[in-house]
Amino acid sequence: MAIARKALLISPELCIGCRGCQTACKSWNQLPGQKTRNTGTFQNPPDLTPSLFNMIRYVEMPSETNMVRWLFVSRRCMHCGDAGCMKICPAPGALYRTKEGAVAFNKEKCIGCKLCVAGCPFDVPRYDEKDKVTKCHLCFDRIAEGLQPACAKTCPTGAIRYGERDSLIGSAKKLGYAKVYGETDLDGLGAIYAFKDAPKLYGMSEKPEIPESVVFWHKVLKPLAYIGLGGAVAASLLHYIAIGPKKDEEVKKDE
């Protein structure tokens, strides 16, 4: 019997910015804490890191009542139905899809090429100190046992809900949200959002798309690499197109 695709439904208007989801994710995945510094915003850390799979983006908006309107938006892997990271990855099994629809990873098979970074429309994949990919994997080890992802289990307001994707979309529409973001984008996202306003207010692009370089790799260069015809040349060319040359000043900056 086929398993219905699972997903997260994220409702920013229900989020209180407690960051319990961040803490729960770190706890379950045994991710280390990290030092941060105040940069003039309540958002902390400022972005995803190799040891932060999900974070709350703080969006400060003006209001008609002269009060500040806060939007708290969960940022994470979107588990795209048509995943650019999986299309571009040259290492079989490094990125793979679970039977529930999550895009998970296997560090032992990752070769550290970082092409998945170029292939992701949402700038999600990160690399750890060993040059291995890390990102939200939808708690694939929990959902395989019938449990909720740690973030959804912990959320005190229902801003993050987990369940069958079609059911979640239906419930969001019944509640009258203006936009169910990710319903059809990239063959449907595994992290869908219930928005009351335009996606750009929440920091999301109106129409996320996989870069053309990834499409070219998937349709033209990758098949050649699989049959051994210029595989190294093909991979090198794509790396140049997607990431570009490493300039001397960039190397010095990294050092």
Residue pairs with C-beta under 8 A, 6 or more apart in sequence:
3 99
3 100
4 164
4 165
4 166
5 100
5 101
5 164
5 165
5 166
5 188
5 190
6 100
6 101
6 102
6 138
6 143
6 162
6 163
6 164
6 165
6 190
7 79
7 101
7 162
7 163
7 164
7 165
7 168
7 189
7 190
7 191
7 192
8 138
8 149
8 151
8 152
8 160
8 161
8 162
8 168
8 190
8 191
8 192
9 160
9 161
9 162
9 163
9 168
9 169
9 171
9 172
9 192
9 193
9 194
10 73
10 74
10 159
10 160
10 161
10 191
10 192
10 193
10 194
11 158
11 159
11 161
11 172
11 177
11 193
11 194
12 71
12 72
12 73
12 74
12 159
12 193
12 194
12 195
12 202
13 71
13 194
13 196
14 157
14 158
14 159
15 56
15 72
15 73
15 74
15 157
15 159
15 160
16 72
16 156
16 157
16 159
17 42
17 56
17 58
17 70
17 72
18 156
19 55
19 56
20 154
20 155
20 156
21 54
21 56
21 74
21 150
21 151
21 152
21 154
21 155
21 160
22 52
22 54
22 55
22 56
22 151
23 154
24 150
24 151
24 153
24 154
25 31
25 52
25 53
25 54
25 136
25 150
25 151
26 32
26 33
26 51
26 52
27 150
28 139
28 142
28 150
29 53
29 150
31 51
31 52
31 53
32 51
33 51
34 45
34 49
34 51
34 52
36 44
36 45
36 46
38 44
39 46
41 58
42 58
43 55
43 56
43 57
43 58
45 52
45 55
47 55
48 54
48 55
48 75
48 76
48 124
48 126
48 135
49 126
50 126
50 127
50 128
50 129
50 134
51 128
51 134
53 76
53 77
53 134
53 135
53 136
53 137
54 74
54 75
54 76
54 136
54 151
55 74
55 75
55 76
56 72
56 73
56 74
56 75
57 72
57 73
57 74
57 75
57 203
58 70
58 71
58 72
59 70
59 71
59 72
59 73
59 201
59 202
59 203
60 68
60 69
60 70
60 71
61 68
61 69
61 70
61 71
61 201
62 68
62 69
63 69
71 201
71 202
72 159
73 193
73 202
73 203
73 204
74 151
74 159
74 160
74 191
75 203
76 124
76 135
76 136
76 191
77 103
77 122
77 124
77 125
77 135
77 136
77 137
77 138
77 191
78 122
78 124
78 182
78 186
78 189
78 190
78 191
78 208
79 101
79 102
79 103
79 136
79 138
79 189
79 190
79 191
80 103
80 121
80 185
80 186
80 187
80 188
80 189
80 190
81 101
81 186
81 187
81 188
81 189
81 190
82 186
82 187
82 210
83 95
83 97
83 103
83 186
84 116
84 119
84 120
84 121
84 186
84 210
84 211
84 214
85 95
85 103
85 116
85 119
85 120
85 124
85 125
86 95
86 96
86 97
86 103
86 116
87 119
87 210
87 214
87 215
87 217
87 218
87 222
88 115
88 116
88 118
88 119
88 214
88 217
88 218
88 238
88 242
89 95
89 115
89 116
89 119
90 111
90 113
90 115
90 222
90 225
90 235
91 109
91 110
91 111
91 113
92 109
93 106
93 109
94 105
94 106
94 109
94 110
94 111
94 133
95 103
95 104
95 105
95 106
95 116
95 133
96 103
96 104
96 105
96 106
97 103
97 104
98 104
98 138
98 140
98 143
98 144
100 138
100 140
100 143
100 144
101 165
101 190
102 137
102 138
102 140
102 143
102 190
103 137
103 138
103 190
104 137
104 138
104 140
105 133
105 134
105 135
105 137
107 130
107 132
107 133
107 134
110 131
110 132
110 133
112 127
112 131
112 132
112 133
113 235
113 239
114 125
114 127
114 243
115 238
115 239
115 242
115 243
116 125
116 133
117 123
117 125
117 127
117 243
118 211
118 213
118 214
118 242
118 243
119 210
119 211
119 214
119 242
121 186
121 205
121 208
121 209
121 210
121 211
122 208
124 135
124 136
125 133
125 134
125 135
126 133
126 134
126 135
127 133
127 134
128 134
138 149
138 190
139 147
139 148
139 149
139 150
139 151
142 148
142 149
142 150
143 149
143 162
147 153
148 162
149 162
151 160
152 160
152 161
152 162
155 161
161 168
165 188
165 190
165 192
168 192
169 180
169 183
169 192
172 180
172 192
172 194
173 180
175 194
177 194
177 195
177 196
178 195
178 196
178 197
179 193
179 194
179 195
179 196
179 197
179 198
179 199
180 192
180 193
180 194
180 195
181 189
181 192
181 193
181 194
181 195
181 199
181 202
181 204
182 188
182 189
182 191
182 192
182 193
183 189
183 192
185 207
185 208
186 208
186 209
186 210
193 199
193 202
193 204
195 201
195 202
198 206
199 205
199 206
200 206
211 242
213 238
213 241
213 242
214 242
216 238
216 241
217 234
217 238
217 242
221 234
221 235
221 237
221 238
222 234
224 230
224 231
224 234
225 231
225 234
225 235
